Amino acid sequence: MKMHDGEIDIDESLVARLLRAQFPQYADLPIREFGSAGTVNAVYRLGDELYVRLPRLAKWAPDLEREARWLPVLAPRLSLRAPEVVAEGEPSAGFGWRWAIYRWLNGQPFDDGLLAAGGEERAAADLARFVLSLRAVEPVDGAPRAGRRPLRELDAVTREAILAGVGTGTGTGTGTGTGTGTGTGGGAWAEPAMAAWLAALEAPAWDGTAAWIHTDLLRPNLLVSDGRLSAVLDFGMVGRGDPAADVVPAWSVFGPAGRKAYRAALDVDEATWQRARGYALHQAAVIIPYYASTNPAFAEQAMRTVAEVIADVRN
């Protein structure tokens, strides 16, 4: 099932044709679709050591170009592994946008059950170390701007999404709003989610110094190997902006214990914390109604984030 209106047909035969035309040295490698919760690119394994990413919509093609431009600058300075672009595909008659070949990174998308002893707090410390290593990269001429618009500019769309997804129970989450356990579904969350959003709008607007930010540190973009966080994927929105963007994992990735450890490791002030919680809620709220039927696993993760935000506000 396609996830987006206007999404192009992408399959193994298309990948094979592109390889034969542009990278014949890889054309004999086996190709197989790789299922993931990702929404921006279709992913295909290419043998055992490589994979191909092809944007699903034209508007996301520049993300691959951004990765190719900035990963070589950033990756050597980061505390966790990052993707390595092996080759950049050109637009063609068969596929009108740029695409790319990457070196495969072993690991599994972040899940609590994959973590070794001491897991969540240690993962929070590891991710905070990554965020700090990214922030520490010096400004570079031409670095792109990154991050979302101010919270107040996102007010209308967020309220609409809360009512459409969280409010009607169309999401697939199983949380109770406590951050743990299972419960009654999304409908009961509309009022506390809206209250959390109104509280976020009271956060002071950001007026600080821009830093390098990843901006999309969700569970599908974090790999775990041997019980530890090992790699960060998808740098398509990387750039310089409000550091609050990379505090979002406090709710989108972690529960209460990891959230506390993450905040302490990043030394997050109250204004940044409030903004980040608002961004976490906004992002999750708009995901739920959009992907409820086409990518239920992704919508379920967003419902979990809403539950964590509500729990944090209540506490």
C-alpha positions in Angstrom: 0.0 0.0 0.0 1.3 3.4 -0.9 1.5 6.0 1.9 1.3 9.2 -0.1 -0.8 10.8 -2.8 1.3 11.0 -6.0 3.8 8.4 -4.8 5.6 6.8 -7.7 5.7 3.1 -8.3 9.0 1.7 -7.0 10.0 -2.0 -7.1 12.9 -4.3 -7.6 12.8 -4.2 -11.3 13.1 -0.4 -11.3 16.1 -0.6 -9.0 17.7 -3.2 -11.3 17.2 -1.0 -14.4 18.7 2.0 -12.6 21.7 0.0 -11.6 22.3 -1.4 -15.0 22.1 2.1 -16.6 24.2 4.0 -14.0 26.2 1.6 -11.8 26.7 -1.6 -13.8 29.4 -2.7 -11.3 26.5 -3.4 -8.9 24.0 -4.8 -11.4 24.6 -8.4 -10.6 24.1 -8.1 -6.9 20.8 -9.5 -5.5 18.1 -6.9 -4.8 15.4 -7.3 -2.2 12.9 -4.9 -0.7 13.6 -4.0 2.9 10.5 -3.4 5.0 10.7 -0.6 7.5 8.6 2.0 9.2 10.3 4.7 7.1 8.0 7.0 5.1 10.3 9.2 3.0 12.3 6.6 1.0 11.9 3.1 -0.4 14.8 1.0 0.8 16.2 -2.1 -1.1 19.1 -4.3 0.1 21.8 -4.6 -2.6 23.8 -7.7 -1.8 25.0 -8.0 1.8 27.0 -4.8 2.1 24.9 -2.1 0.4 21.4 -0.7 0.1 19.5 1.7 -2.1 17.2 4.5 -1.1 14.8 6.1 -3.5 12.5 9.0 -2.5 8.8 8.3 -2.7 7.9 11.8 -3.6 9.7 14.6 -5.6 9.7 16.9 -2.6 12.0 14.6 -0.7 14.6 14.1 -3.3 16.6 17.1 -2.0 17.0 15.3 1.3 19.4 12.7 -0.3 21.4 15.6 -1.8 21.7 17.2 1.6 22.9 13.9 3.1 25.5 13.4 0.4 26.7 17.0 0.9 26.9 17.1 4.7 27.5 13.5 5.9 31.2 13.6 4.9 31.5 16.8 7.0 29.6 15.5 10.0 30.1 11.8 10.3 33.8 11.7 11.3 32.9 14.0 14.3 30.0 12.0 15.6 30.0 9.6 18.5 27.7 7.1 16.8 27.9 5.6 13.3 26.1 7.4 10.5 25.3 6.3 6.9 28.0 6.4 4.2 26.9 7.4 0.7 28.7 5.1 -1.8 27.2 6.5 -5.0 24.6 9.1 -6.1 22.2 8.2 -8.8 21.1 10.8 -11.3 17.5 11.5 -12.5 16.6 9.5 -15.6 13.7 8.6 -17.8 12.9 5.7 -15.5 13.1 7.6 -12.3 13.1 11.4 -12.4 14.8 12.2 -9.1 18.1 11.6 -7.4 18.6 8.4 -5.5 21.6 6.9 -3.7 23.5 3.8 -2.7 24.7 3.5 0.9 26.9 1.1 2.8 24.8 -1.2 5.0 24.8 -0.6 8.8 24.1 -3.7 10.9 21.6 -3.3 13.7 17.8 -3.2 14.5 15.5 -0.2 14.9 15.3 1.0 18.5 13.1 -1.1 20.7 13.1 -1.4 24.5 13.5 -5.2 24.3 16.8 -4.9 22.4 18.6 -3.0 25.1 21.0 -4.8 27.5 21.0 -4.3 31.3 20.8 -0.7 32.3 19.4 -0.2 28.9 17.2 2.9 28.7 19.4 5.2 30.8 22.5 4.1 29.0 20.8 4.5 25.6 19.8 8.0 26.7 23.4 8.8 27.6 24.6 7.5 24.3 22.1 9.5 22.3 22.9 12.6 24.3 26.5 12.1 23.6 25.7 11.9 19.9 23.6 15.1 20.0 26.4 16.9 21.8 29.0 15.7 19.3 26.8 17.0 16.5 26.3 20.4 18.2 30.0 20.7 18.7 30.7 20.7 14.9 31.7 24.2 14.0 29.5 26.3 11.7 30.3 25.8 8.0 29.7 28.2 5.2 26.5 27.2 3.4 25.2 25.0 6.2 21.4 24.7 5.7 18.8 25.9 8.1 16.9 23.1 9.9 14.1 22.6 12.3 10.4 23.3 12.5 8.6 26.6 12.5 7.9 28.2 15.9 5.2 26.4 17.9 2.6 29.1 17.5 2.8 28.9 13.8 2.0 25.2 14.1 -1.0 25.8 16.4 -3.8 25.3 13.9 -2.5 22.2 12.3 -1.6 20.6 15.6 -5.1 21.2 17.1 -6.7 19.8 14.0 -4.4 16.7 14.1 -5.1 16.1 17.8 -8.9 16.1 17.2 -8.5 14.0 14.0 -6.2 11.3 15.3 -5.7 11.4 19.0 -9.2 12.7 19.6 -11.2 10.2 17.6 -9.1 7.1 18.5 -8.1 6.5 14.8 -4.5 5.9 15.9 -3.3 2.5 16.8 -1.5 3.1 20.1 -2.0 1.0 23.2 -0.9 3.5 25.9 -3.0 4.8 28.8 -1.3 8.1 29.0 0.9 7.0 31.9 3.9 6.1 29.7 3.6 2.4 30.6 1.3 -0.5 30.1 -1.7 -1.0 27.8 -5.0 0.8 27.7 -8.1 2.1 26.0 -7.0 3.7 22.8 -6.6 7.2 21.5 -10.0 8.8 22.0 -9.6 9.4 25.7 -6.4 11.3 25.1 -7.9 14.3 23.3 -8.4 16.5 26.3 -5.0 15.9 28.0 -3.2 16.1 24.7 -4.8 19.4 24.0 -3.9 20.6 27.5 -0.3 19.6 26.9 -0.3 21.5 23.6 -1.7 24.6 25.2 1.0 24.4 27.9 3.7 24.1 25.2 2.5 27.3 23.5 3.4 29.1 26.7 7.1 28.3 26.1 9.3 31.3 25.3 10.2 31.6 21.6 13.7 30.5 20.7 16.1 33.3 20.3 19.4 31.5 20.9 22.4 30.4 18.8 21.8 27.9 16.1 23.4 24.5 16.4 23.8 21.5 14.2 20.7 19.4 14.6 19.5 16.1 13.2 15.8 17.0 13.6 14.4 13.4 13.2 15.6 11.3 16.1 12.7 8.8 16.1 13.0 5.1 16.9 13.2 3.9 13.3 16.2 6.2 12.8 18.2 4.7 15.7 19.9 1.3 15.4 20.7 -1.0 18.3 23.5 -3.6 18.1 24.6 -5.9 20.9 22.2 -4.2 23.4 23.6 -0.7 22.8 22.7 2.2 20.6 25.1 2.0 17.7 24.0 4.2 14.8 21.8 7.1 13.7 20.1 7.1 10.3 18.4 9.6 7.9 20.3 12.9 7.9 18.0 14.3 5.2 16.9 17.2 7.4 20.2 17.9 9.1 21.2 21.5 9.4 21.6 24.4 11.9 18.7 25.5 14.1 16.9 25.4 17.4 18.6 22.8 19.7 15.2 21.8 21.0 14.7 19.7 17.9 17.0 17.1 19.2 15.5 17.0 22.7 12.3 15.4 21.2 13.6 11.9 21.8 12.9 12.5 25.5 9.3 11.5 24.5 9.6 9.9 21.1 12.2 7.4 22.1 12.4 7.1 25.9 10.1 6.5 28.9 10.4 8.3 32.3 13.8 6.9 33.3 15.4 7.5 30.0 13.8 10.9 29.7 15.3 12.0 33.1 18.7 10.7 32.1 18.5 12.4 28.6 17.6 15.7 30.1 20.4 15.6 32.6 23.0 14.6 30.1 22.0 17.4 27.7 21.5 19.9 30.6 18.3 21.1 29.1 16.8 24.4 30.5 13.1 24.7 31.1 12.3 26.8 28.1 14.0 24.4 25.7 12.3 21.5 27.4 8.9 23.0 27.0 9.5 23.8 23.3 10.9 20.3 22.7 7.8 18.7 24.3 5.6 20.8 22.1 7.5 19.7 19.0 7.3 16.0 20.1 3.5 16.4 20.5 3.1 18.2 17.2 5.1 15.7 15.2 3.3 12.7 16.8 -0.2 14.3 16.4 0.2 14.9 12.7 1.6 11.4 12.1 -1.4 9.6 13.6 -4.2 10.4 11.3 -2.0 10.5 8.2 -0.5 7.1 8.7 -3.1 5.2 10.7 -4.1 2.9 7.8 -1.0 3.1 5.5 1.7 2.7 8.1 0.1 1.5 11.4 3.5 0.7 13.0 4.6 4.3 12.6 1.2 5.6 13.8 1.5 3.3 16.9 4.9 4.8 17.7 3.4 8.3 17.5 0.6 7.3 19.8 3.2 6.1 22.3 4.9 9.5 22.1 1.5 11.2 22.8 1.2 9.0 25.9 4.7 10.0 27.1 4.0 13.7 26.6 0.8 13.5 28.6 2.5 11.5 31.4 5.3 14.0 31.6 2.9 17.0 31.8 0.9 15.3 34.5 4.0 14.5 36.5 
